Amino acid sequence: MAKGCPVQRGTDMLFEMIPAYLDFFHLPVATPEQLKALAEIQY
């Protein structure tokens, strides 16, 4: 990995993608911030 390159945690990417999947399946959409607030993930 190059020095100074930004790295995004896999879980952060997941939270960014979930709203697109919810929308695709015509389910109520939540924002990444809402999902993170409800998540029970421990780092």
Backbone atoms as SQL, in Angstrom:
CREATE TABLE atoms (id INTEGER PRIMARY KEY, chain TEXT, resi INTEGER, resn TEXT, atom TEXT, x REAL, y REAL, z REAL);
INSERT INTO atoms VALUES
  (1, 'A', 1, 'MET', 'N', 0.854, -1.166, 0.000),
  (2, 'A', 1, 'MET', 'CA', 0.000, 0.000, 0.000),
  (3, 'A', 1, 'MET', 'C', 0.902, 1.233, 0.000),
  (4, 'A', 2, 'ALA', 'N', 0.584, 2.175, -0.840),
  (5, 'A', 2, 'ALA', 'CA', 1.386, 3.395, -0.941),
  (6, 'A', 2, 'ALA', 'C', 1.197, 4.266, 0.293),
  (7, 'A', 3, 'LYS', 'N', 2.263, 4.918, 0.669),
  (8, 'A', 3, 'LYS', 'CA', 2.220, 5.786, 1.846),
  (9, 'A', 3, 'LYS', 'C', 1.258, 6.946, 1.606),
  (10, 'A', 4, 'GLY', 'N', 0.408, 7.196, 2.586),
  (11, 'A', 4, 'GLY', 'CA', -0.529, 8.310, 2.491),
  (12, 'A', 4, 'GLY', 'C', -1.834, 7.995, 1.781),
  (13, 'A', 5, 'CYS', 'N', -2.002, 6.762, 1.298),
  (14, 'A', 5, 'CYS', 'CA', -3.253, 6.402, 0.621),
  (15, 'A', 5, 'CYS', 'C', -4.351, 6.186, 1.657),
  (16, 'A', 6, 'PRO', 'N', -5.538, 6.730, 1.409),
  (17, 'A', 6, 'PRO', 'CA', -6.623, 6.514, 2.362),
  (18, 'A', 6, 'PRO', 'C', -7.089, 5.058, 2.332),
  (19, 'A', 7, 'VAL', 'N', -7.418, 4.542, 3.490),
  (20, 'A', 7, 'VAL', 'CA', -7.911, 3.178, 3.610),
  (21, 'A', 7, 'VAL', 'C', -9.278, 3.239, 4.275),
  (22, 'A', 8, 'GLN', 'N', -10.211, 2.489, 3.729),
  (23, 'A', 8, 'GLN', 'CA', -11.561, 2.461, 4.288),
  (24, 'A', 8, 'GLN', 'C', -11.816, 1.065, 4.836),
  (25, 'A', 9, 'ARG', 'N', -12.306, 1.000, 6.056),
  (26, 'A', 9, 'ARG', 'CA', -12.646, -0.297, 6.642),
  (27, 'A', 9, 'ARG', 'C', -13.727, -0.975, 5.823),
  (28, 'A', 10, 'GLY', 'N', -13.675, -2.287, 5.793),
  (29, 'A', 10, 'GLY', 'CA', -14.688, -3.039, 5.067),
  (30, 'A', 10, 'GLY', 'C', -16.093, -2.761, 5.561),
  (31, 'A', 11, 'THR', 'N', -16.235, -2.572, 6.874),
  (32, 'A', 11, 'THR', 'CA', -17.566, -2.302, 7.410),
  (33, 'A', 11, 'THR', 'C', -18.065, -0.934, 6.978),
  (34, 'A', 12, 'ASP', 'N', -17.163, 0.036, 6.841),
  (35, 'A', 12, 'ASP', 'CA', -17.577, 1.357, 6.358),
  (36, 'A', 12, 'ASP', 'C', -18.110, 1.249, 4.935),
  (37, 'A', 13, 'MET', 'N', -17.432, 0.465, 4.107),
  (38, 'A', 13, 'MET', 'CA', -17.892, 0.268, 2.733),
  (39, 'A', 13, 'MET', 'C', -19.253, -0.423, 2.731),
  (40, 'A', 14, 'LEU', 'N', -19.431, -1.369, 3.631),
  (41, 'A', 14, 'LEU', 'CA', -20.706, -2.077, 3.727),
  (42, 'A', 14, 'LEU', 'C', -21.842, -1.113, 4.045),
  (43, 'A', 15, 'PHE', 'N', -21.624, -0.235, 5.025),
  (44, 'A', 15, 'PHE', 'CA', -22.659, 0.736, 5.386),
  (45, 'A', 15, 'PHE', 'C', -22.975, 1.675, 4.225),
  (46, 'A', 16, 'GLU', 'N', -22.002, 1.959, 3.387),
  (47, 'A', 16, 'GLU', 'CA', -22.230, 2.825, 2.229),
  (48, 'A', 16, 'GLU', 'C', -23.028, 2.103, 1.141),
  (49, 'A', 17, 'MET', 'N', -22.891, 0.779, 1.055),
  (50, 'A', 17, 'MET', 'CA', -23.562, 0.010, 0.005),
  (51, 'A', 17, 'MET', 'C', -24.979, -0.435, 0.379),
  (52, 'A', 18, 'ILE', 'N', -25.242, -0.610, 1.656),
  (53, 'A', 18, 'ILE', 'CA', -26.553, -1.124, 2.089),
  (54, 'A', 18, 'ILE', 'C', -27.720, -0.291, 1.558),
  (55, 'A', 19, 'PRO', 'N', -27.673, 1.051, 1.613),
  (56, 'A', 19, 'PRO', 'CA', -28.812, 1.821, 1.094),
  (57, 'A', 19, 'PRO', 'C', -29.127, 1.532, -0.377),
  (58, 'A', 20, 'ALA', 'N', -28.103, 1.283, -1.182),
  (59, 'A', 20, 'ALA', 'CA', -28.339, 0.974, -2.596),
  (60, 'A', 20, 'ALA', 'C', -29.085, -0.355, -2.741),
  (61, 'A', 21, 'TYR', 'N', -28.708, -1.348, -1.939),
  (62, 'A', 21, 'TYR', 'CA', -29.403, -2.637, -1.990),
  (63, 'A', 21, 'TYR', 'C', -30.840, -2.507, -1.493),
  (64, 'A', 22, 'LEU', 'N', -31.045, -1.755, -0.433),
  (65, 'A', 22, 'LEU', 'CA', -32.407, -1.548, 0.064),
  (66, 'A', 22, 'LEU', 'C', -33.276, -0.896, -1.004),
  (67, 'A', 23, 'ASP', 'N', -32.734, 0.106, -1.672),
  (68, 'A', 23, 'ASP', 'CA', -33.475, 0.795, -2.729),
  (69, 'A', 23, 'ASP', 'C', -33.759, -0.149, -3.890),
  (70, 'A', 24, 'PHE', 'N', -32.782, -0.964, -4.269),
  (71, 'A', 24, 'PHE', 'CA', -32.944, -1.899, -5.383),
  (72, 'A', 24, 'PHE', 'C', -34.101, -2.860, -5.128),
  (73, 'A', 25, 'PHE', 'N', -34.234, -3.315, -3.888),
  (74, 'A', 25, 'PHE', 'CA', -35.298, -4.257, -3.546),
  (75, 'A', 25, 'PHE', 'C', -36.558, -3.559, -3.050),
  (76, 'A', 26, 'HIS', 'N', -36.641, -2.247, -3.296),
  (77, 'A', 26, 'HIS', 'CA', -37.820, -1.444, -2.955),
  (78, 'A', 26, 'HIS', 'C', -38.178, -1.524, -1.467),
  (79, 'A', 27, 'LEU', 'N', -37.144, -1.531, -0.639),
  (80, 'A', 27, 'LEU', 'CA', -37.323, -1.521, 0.811),
  (81, 'A', 27, 'LEU', 'C', -37.057, -0.115, 1.326),
  (82, 'A', 28, 'PRO', 'N', -37.540, 0.213, 2.514),
  (83, 'A', 28, 'PRO', 'CA', -37.253, 1.545, 3.066),
  (84, 'A', 28, 'PRO', 'C', -35.744, 1.761, 3.172),
  (85, 'A', 29, 'VAL', 'N', -35.300, 2.914, 2.750),
  (86, 'A', 29, 'VAL', 'CA', -33.865, 3.207, 2.705),
  (87, 'A', 29, 'VAL', 'C', -33.432, 3.918, 3.978),
  (88, 'A', 30, 'ALA', 'N', -32.301, 3.512, 4.493),
  (89, 'A', 30, 'ALA', 'CA', -31.677, 4.165, 5.648),
  (90, 'A', 30, 'ALA', 'C', -30.346, 4.754, 5.191),
  (91, 'A', 31, 'THR', 'N', -29.932, 5.816, 5.834),
  (92, 'A', 31, 'THR', 'CA', -28.639, 6.415, 5.497),
  (93, 'A', 31, 'THR', 'C', -27.525, 5.619, 6.177),
  (94, 'A', 32, 'PRO', 'N', -26.300, 5.722, 5.664),
  (95, 'A', 32, 'PRO', 'CA', -25.179, 5.051, 6.328),
  (96, 'A', 32, 'PRO', 'C', -25.046, 5.465, 7.797),
  (97, 'A', 33, 'GLU', 'N', -25.313, 6.732, 8.086),
  (98, 'A', 33, 'GLU', 'CA', -25.210, 7.208, 9.467),
  (99, 'A', 33, 'GLU', 'C', -26.257, 6.537, 10.359),
  (100, 'A', 34, 'GLN', 'N', -27.475, 6.363, 9.837),
  (101, 'A', 34, 'GLN', 'CA', -28.526, 5.693, 10.605),
  (102, 'A', 34, 'GLN', 'C', -28.149, 4.233, 10.860),
  (103, 'A', 35, 'LEU', 'N', -27.615, 3.585, 9.853),
  (104, 'A', 35, 'LEU', 'CA', -27.218, 2.185, 9.999),
  (105, 'A', 35, 'LEU', 'C', -26.099, 2.033, 11.022),
  (106, 'A', 36, 'LYS', 'N', -25.114, 2.926, 10.974),
  (107, 'A', 36, 'LYS', 'CA', -23.997, 2.863, 11.928),
  (108, 'A', 36, 'LYS', 'C', -24.485, 3.077, 13.352),
  (109, 'A', 37, 'ALA', 'N', -25.478, 3.962, 13.521),
  (110, 'A', 37, 'ALA', 'CA', -26.005, 4.239, 14.856),
  (111, 'A', 37, 'ALA', 'C', -26.714, 3.012, 15.442),
  (112, 'A', 38, 'LEU', 'N', -27.301, 2.190, 14.582),
  (113, 'A', 38, 'LEU', 'CA', -28.028, 1.003, 15.039),
  (114, 'A', 38, 'LEU', 'C', -27.157, -0.251, 15.109),
  (115, 'A', 39, 'ALA', 'N', -26.014, -0.211, 14.469),
  (116, 'A', 39, 'ALA', 'CA', -25.152, -1.393, 14.377),
  (117, 'A', 39, 'ALA', 'C', -24.599, -1.788, 15.742),
  (118, 'A', 40, 'GLU', 'N', -24.405, -3.071, 15.905),
  (119, 'A', 40, 'GLU', 'CA', -23.821, -3.596, 17.141),
  (120, 'A', 40, 'GLU', 'C', -22.437, -4.169, 16.870),
  (121, 'A', 41, 'ILE', 'N', -21.721, -3.574, 15.931),
  (122, 'A', 41, 'ILE', 'CA', -20.379, -4.031, 15.564),
  (123, 'A', 41, 'ILE', 'C', -19.370, -3.433, 16.528),
  (124, 'A', 42, 'GLN', 'N', -18.462, -4.272, 17.002),
  (125, 'A', 42, 'GLN', 'CA', -17.387, -3.799, 17.876),
  (126, 'A', 42, 'GLN', 'C', -16.075, -3.937, 17.126),
  (127, 'A', 43, 'TYR', 'N', -15.300, -2.872, 17.117),
  (128, 'A', 43, 'TYR', 'CA', -14.007, -2.891, 16.423),
  (129, 'A', 43, 'TYR', 'C', -12.903, -3.239, 17.379);
